[in-house]
Structures are given as C-alpha cells and as structure tokens.
Amino acid sequence: MDLLTAADVRLMQGLAQRIVATRLDLVNSDASVGELAWNWGKGHAAFGATWSRRLWFAGDDLVAWGWAQLPHRHLTSAYLALQVDPDHAPLVDEVIDWYDEVAAGMRRSLIVQGADKFGLARWNARGYEREPDSGGWTQLNVRDLHDIEKPLLPKGFRFRNADEVSPAAVVQAHVDAWPSSPYNLDAYEGVRATEPYRGDLHVLVEAPDGTMAASAVMWLDEVNRTAEFEPVGTHPDYRRQGLGRALLLHGMHVARDAGATQMTVACLGAADHPKARGLYYGVGFDYFSRDIILNRA
C-alpha cells in the first residue's frame, strides 16, 4: 500500500492551482490548496499509516489522484479525497477501480463537485449513490478583495496572529471553538510545517483577559492570488459579539496585503446550518458552488 507523503501533497496542491486558474468550480472542496494542507498537517502524524494514495501522471504533470482514508480510531468506514484534471476526465474510472480495490468490503464515501457532471455520472454508474441534501454537504463561497469594510472589535479586544502568541494559545483557540476536535500541539506542529502555512496569515482575536476568543487560518495561493479561510471558529463564551465578523474582515485585509485578490471559504450548505452561511454572506461572500456526497455500502 503506497502511503501519502508530504511531497505528494505538494503535487496535489499544484494540480489544484492549475484547475483554479480556469475552473474553480471543479476543485473538490477537500482538494483545495488550503484544505489539503490543513488535513495533511494536523493528521498525518496520527493517521498517516492508514492513508493510502494513488497518483496518475501525464508526462511530469500530476493529472489525477486518490487519497483513501481507511478505518482507524473514530473512522469506521473508508473515505476518498480525490481530484481529476478536467482535461483528463476519463481517468475517474481508474480512480474508482483503485478505490473499490483498496477499500473492498468497507462502506465507502467521497465528495464530487456538483459542476463535475461527467464524474458524477461515472460514480453513479458504478453504484455510488447521492446522499440526501439534508446531509453534511458543503458550499464554496467567494468574494473579491477590492473593497473591504473596516473591522471593528469591542473595547478591550485586539487582533493577533500566530507568530505573536504561544503555540499552546493557538491550539487552545481551536479546541475552544471545536470542543470535539482532537487537535493538539503535535497536530499544530504538523500544520506549521506544511506549505503554504504562514503564522502571519493565522489570525486571532484576543479577549481582555488574554483568552484567544476567535481564530482563522488563511492559506495563500500565490500563483492565482487567491486565499482561503480554513478553519474559522469562535470560543462559545464569546459568540454573538461580532468577533467572527471582525476577524473575517481583518483577515481579508491581511490577505490582500499579502497579495491576494480573491477570497474563498467553505461552509455547511444544508438549510438547517444557517449560522456560518449568514456570517459569510454578511461580510460579502456569495455562493459559488457545492459538493455532492456519494456513498456505497
């Protein structure tokens, strides 16, 4: 079994950059530059021994990949992250063959972008069924960075970045926002070591008592001059105070200063998950595309 490596992730990010340049709506939501970096960085030390992968090349160019996350600890079924270059769309059949082989006998799932009609048809033809839209599908939201509102924080709060505070404080900010997350210092070290992570693009809000009340990691794609928020979270004791809104606006100013002209962020898209969607719409993001969850028993 060929296991995923850091070098593979860089190649996969390169494919994402090539597709973003022409068809942003065909980049799978778990295959973007930032999502790949976040998932690899925080998880490879703990789960990398169960991360099988296959790469397809045309000459020296990576044109398709599959990353199978096989059962471990809390994961009881197989999950596939994948990306196929739209100019090599028929390779999806080889990805399906490989996934069916490496995850044989397991419940299998994956996501495909809604705009990928060819890919969806091929997965459907091979027995993968669409999950109802009441499930955990995500939507991609986009905005340009030409005109950004000035961020306002409540008295006593201030903006910080990960280079200015301790690693323990950065980790605690994430765990406070996502209490069920296994994130820890080792995971954070993995994230910090993964390109294109930059501590100055990892922004936080510090409360008057020193608590990191909100945080957001931004991932800059210098090739396409785009930046991506992933993840974004606020401490439950500090919600409904405008901190998330202020942090997003501040982050976009920082991203623009770093060279970005466009920003993206993903969120749950189902009707019963309105809060994050409303927050992003409120700072100028618009719906752009969505993914489709596919399952096979």
Secondary structure as UniProt FT lines:
FT   HELIX           6..20
FT   TURN            21..22
FT   HELIX           24..26
FT   TURN            29..30
FT   HELIX           33..47
FT   HELIX           48..50
FT   STRAND          51..58
FT   TURN            59..60
FT   STRAND          61..69
FT   TURN            73..74
FT   STRAND          78..84
FT   HELIX           86..91
FT   HELIX           92..102
FT   TURN            103..105
FT   STRAND          108..113
FT   TURN            114..115
FT   HELIX           117..125
FT   TURN            126..127
FT   STRAND          129..130
FT   TURN            133..134
FT   STRAND          138..144
FT   TURN            155..156
FT   STRAND          158..161
FT   TURN            162..164
FT   HELIX           167..177
FT   TURN            179..180
FT   HELIX           185..192
FT   TURN            195..196
FT   HELIX           199..201
FT   STRAND          202..206
FT   TURN            208..209
FT   STRAND          212..221
FT   TURN            222..225
FT   STRAND          226..234
FT   HELIX           236..238
FT   TURN            239..240
FT   HELIX           243..257
FT   TURN            258..259
FT   STRAND          262..268
FT   TURN            271..272
FT   HELIX           274..282
FT   TURN            283..284
FT   STRAND          286..296
//
